[in-house]
Amino acid sequence: MIERMLSLSDELAMLAESVEKTVERVSPLQKVQKLDAEKTFDRELHQALAEIGVLGVGVPEEMEGSGGSAEAQALVLEILGRMATSSAVYMVVHFLVTGLLRDYATDAQRKQYLEPLMKGESFGSFCLTEAGGGTDILTAMKTKARRDGNDWILSGSKMWISGATFCNFMVVLARTGENRARGITMFLLPRETPGIEASRLATFAINGYPTCEVHFDNVRVPASAVLGQIDMGFMQVLTALNNERLNAAAAVTGIGRGALETAVTYAKERQAFGRPIGQFQALQHRLSAVGIALEAAWSLTLEAARRHAAGGSAEVLSSMAKYAASKAAVSAADIGMEAMASAGFDQASPMQRYYRDCRLHVFAPLNNDMVLNFVSERWLGLPRSY
Ligand SMILES: Cc1cc2nc3c(=O)[nH]c(=O)nc-3n(C[C@H](O)[C@H](O)[C@H](O)COP(=O)(O)OP(=O)(O)OC[C@H]3O[C@@H](n4cnc5c(N)ncnc54)[C@H](O)[C@@H]3O)c2cc1C
């Protein structure tokens, strides 16, 4: 492993060691490659992460969580991004859902949904995006919930939803009022509720965690299914999405780091013209430059996490981190592919997985053009462009 240039507190260093050892023991590289090729979720690793308390990171102990801040979540995600990319993406969604339940669930909802989630006994999905568009979701959202006595009835469809085919419950955002942003409510829907249908989509990457289409056909749920405040669901989700941006930055930094490490290891061994290819300055410079970009992105990510943990506004820093990390990771995987040439194409090589998986966080949870719009407005004070 390439040395970490940014120091960690003793507590975080212990967490890092525990997560790294667990992944090495339960899901060594060959197994990660096999599951990726077979498009299978790593349930064993999920269980092992539950056993060491990782699924409860970010939730206070008084809510049966493991405690720990945004920094701890970021560290977990960076390690998983490097060692088991699909599980990292699972954990980005997991932390989003546990965060929403931590912040908005009633005691009864926490017992029913949050506690089993943190013990590794259940899975949650987050259903916001629709086929009409993820970025302009306020215009695209057609999923509606209407009242019927004490119940709510949901109808509509969601697109590109992670894990919906095997989750136990879903957090679904549906339109409940006329107001554009203040007319959307979050609902907690057990997966087995009649009228819900989910199917896996054939996608390009993140093979170990299914991306799905979900249909809601007159799904009837009681009033207790509302998560948070009626009509305020989108506003409540916005805060969580900021944290998701930070977590996406961490996961994709890990993916980039994985690509860099794989490339450097290869460059030290592979011979051409009587010397290791890593002796060619052209390759050395590209690898070093992308390593610097990754460390800079990681530095922004940790600073955003610290700001977030201290209760400050981390929106701009998280956005910068997501942008920088996704760009650096894409470059790292690109250079890694060049360095490995044919060997990078081998399905047994993690390079082709990094090359595919790093693309997700360029546009999700928020695309990089929108991130730049946000930074332009919120940091540079420029007028809104859209
Ligand atoms: C593997 C995977 C997992 C996912 N998991 C989930 C999930 O669990 N839950 C969920 O709700 N969603 C999920 N998504 C959806 C994801 O969040 C959306 O794809 C993302 O928000 C982008 O939406 P879109 O694909 O509709 O792109 P669009 O909104 O159509 O945007 C396309 C492009 O248009 C440009 N653009 C749009 N608006 C602007 C603007 N104002 N200024 C400049 N450029 C602009 C950008 O370049 C952008 O990339 C997932 C997607 C994938 C692929």
The ligand as an SDF file (V2000), in Angstrom:
LIG
                    3D

 53 58  0  0  0  0  0  0  0  0999 V2000
  -25.0380    2.9560  -10.5560 C   0  0  0  0  0  0  0  0  0  0  0  0
  -26.0290    4.0250  -10.1840 C   0  0  0  0  0  0  0  0  0  0  0  0
  -26.5850    4.0260   -8.9150 C   0  0  0  0  0  0  0  0  0  0  0  0
  -27.5400    4.9910   -8.5720 C   0  0  0  0  0  0  0  0  0  0  0  0
  -28.1580    4.9180   -7.3430 N   0  0  0  0  0  0  0  0  0  0  0  0
  -29.1810    5.7550   -7.0640 C   0  0  0  0  0  0  0  0  0  0  0  0
  -29.9580    5.5700   -5.8700 C   0  0  0  0  0  0  0  0  0  0  0  0
  -29.7100    4.6570   -5.0630 O   0  0  0  0  0  0  0  0  0  0  0  0
  -30.9990    6.4160   -5.6460 N   0  0  0  0  0  0  0  0  0  0  0  0
  -31.3170    7.4260   -6.5000 C   0  0  0  0  0  0  0  0  0  0  0  0
  -32.2720    8.1410   -6.2280 O   0  0  0  0  0  0  0  0  0  0  0  0
  -30.5960    7.6270   -7.6460 N   0  0  0  0  0  0  0  0  0  0  0  0
  -29.5540    6.8100   -7.9500 C   0  0  0  0  0  0  0  0  0  0  0  0
  -28.8360    6.9820   -9.1210 N   0  0  0  0  0  0  0  0  0  0  0  0
  -29.1690    8.0650  -10.0300 C   0  0  0  0  0  0  0  0  0  0  0  0
  -28.1590    9.2120  -10.0440 C   0  0  0  0  0  0  0  0  0  0  0  0
  -28.1970    9.9210   -8.8260 O   0  0  0  0  0  0  0  0  0  0  0  0
  -28.5030   10.1110  -11.2540 C   0  0  0  0  0  0  0  0  0  0  0  0
  -28.1130    9.3810  -12.4150 O   0  0  0  0  0  0  0  0  0  0  0  0
  -27.8210   11.4470  -11.2230 C   0  0  0  0  0  0  0  0  0  0  0  0
  -28.4580   12.2730  -10.2750 O   0  0  0  0  0  0  0  0  0  0  0  0
  -27.8510   12.1580  -12.5830 C   0  0  0  0  0  0  0  0  0  0  0  0
  -29.1620   12.1540  -13.1010 O   0  0  0  0  0  0  0  0  0  0  0  0
  -29.4150   11.7580  -14.6330 P   0  0  0  0  0  0  0  0  0  0  0  0
  -28.6850   10.4810  -14.8940 O   0  0  0  0  0  0  0  0  0  0  0  0
  -30.8920   11.7560  -14.8740 O   0  0  0  0  0  0  0  0  0  0  0  0
  -28.7080   12.8700  -15.4780 O   0  0  0  0  0  0  0  0  0  0  0  0
  -29.3880   14.2390  -16.0100 P   0  0  0  0  0  0  0  0  0  0  0  0
  -30.0820   14.9130  -14.9070 O   0  0  0  0  0  0  0  0  0  0  0  0
  -30.1570   13.9390  -17.2350 O   0  0  0  0  0  0  0  0  0  0  0  0
  -28.1050   15.0860  -16.4150 O   0  0  0  0  0  0  0  0  0  0  0  0
  -27.3110   14.7540  -17.5760 C   0  0  0  0  0  0  0  0  0  0  0  0
  -26.1900   15.7560  -17.7240 C   0  0  0  0  0  0  0  0  0  0  0  0
  -26.7310   17.0320  -18.0540 O   0  0  0  0  0  0  0  0  0  0  0  0
  -25.8740   18.0680  -17.5630 C   0  0  0  0  0  0  0  0  0  0  0  0
  -26.6540   19.0110  -16.7730 N   0  0  0  0  0  0  0  0  0  0  0  0
  -27.8870   18.8300  -16.2170 C   0  0  0  0  0  0  0  0  0  0  0  0
  -28.2970   19.9450  -15.5880 N   0  0  0  0  0  0  0  0  0  0  0  0
  -27.3010   20.8510  -15.7310 C   0  0  0  0  0  0  0  0  0  0  0  0
  -27.1170   22.2100  -15.3260 C   0  0  0  0  0  0  0  0  0  0  0  0
  -28.0260   22.8740  -14.6200 N   0  0  0  0  0  0  0  0  0  0  0  0
  -25.9500   22.8210  -15.6390 N   0  0  0  0  0  0  0  0  0  0  0  0
  -25.0120   22.1760  -16.3660 C   0  0  0  0  0  0  0  0  0  0  0  0
  -25.1230   20.9140  -16.7910 N   0  0  0  0  0  0  0  0  0  0  0  0
  -26.2540   20.2650  -16.4860 C   0  0  0  0  0  0  0  0  0  0  0  0
  -24.7810   17.3750  -16.7690 C   0  0  0  0  0  0  0  0  0  0  0  0
  -23.6190   17.2530  -17.5500 O   0  0  0  0  0  0  0  0  0  0  0  0
  -25.3660   16.0150  -16.4650 C   0  0  0  0  0  0  0  0  0  0  0  0
  -24.3590   15.0240  -16.2540 O   0  0  0  0  0  0  0  0  0  0  0  0
  -27.8680    6.0210   -9.4880 C   0  0  0  0  0  0  0  0  0  0  0  0
  -27.2810    6.0230  -10.7670 C   0  0  0  0  0  0  0  0  0  0  0  0
  -26.3920    5.0290  -11.1300 C   0  0  0  0  0  0  0  0  0  0  0  0
  -25.8380    5.0190  -12.5140 C   0  0  0  0  0  0  0  0  0  0  0  0
  1  2  1  0
  2  3  1  0
  2 52  2  0
  3  4  2  0
  4  5  1  0
  4 50  1  0
  5  6  2  0
  6  7  1  0
  6 13  1  0
  7  8  2  0
  7  9  1  0
  9 10  1  0
 10 11  2  0
 10 12  1  0
 12 13  2  0
 13 14  1  0
 14 15  1  0
 14 50  1  0
 15 16  1  0
 16 17  1  0
 16 18  1  0
 18 19  1  0
 18 20  1  0
 20 21  1  0
 20 22  1  0
 22 23  1  0
 23 24  1  0
 24 25  2  0
 24 26  1  0
 24 27  1  0
 27 28  1  0
 28 29  2  0
 28 30  1  0
 28 31  1  0
 31 32  1  0
 32 33  1  0
 33 34  1  0
 33 48  1  0
 34 35  1  0
 35 36  1  0
 35 46  1  0
 36 37  1  0
 36 45  1  0
 37 38  2  0
 38 39  1  0
 39 40  1  0
 39 45  2  0
 40 41  1  0
 40 42  2  0
 42 43  1  0
 43 44  2  0
 44 45  1  0
 46 47  1  0
 46 48  1  0
 48 49  1  0
 50 51  2  0
 51 52  1  0
 52 53  1  0
M  END
$$$$
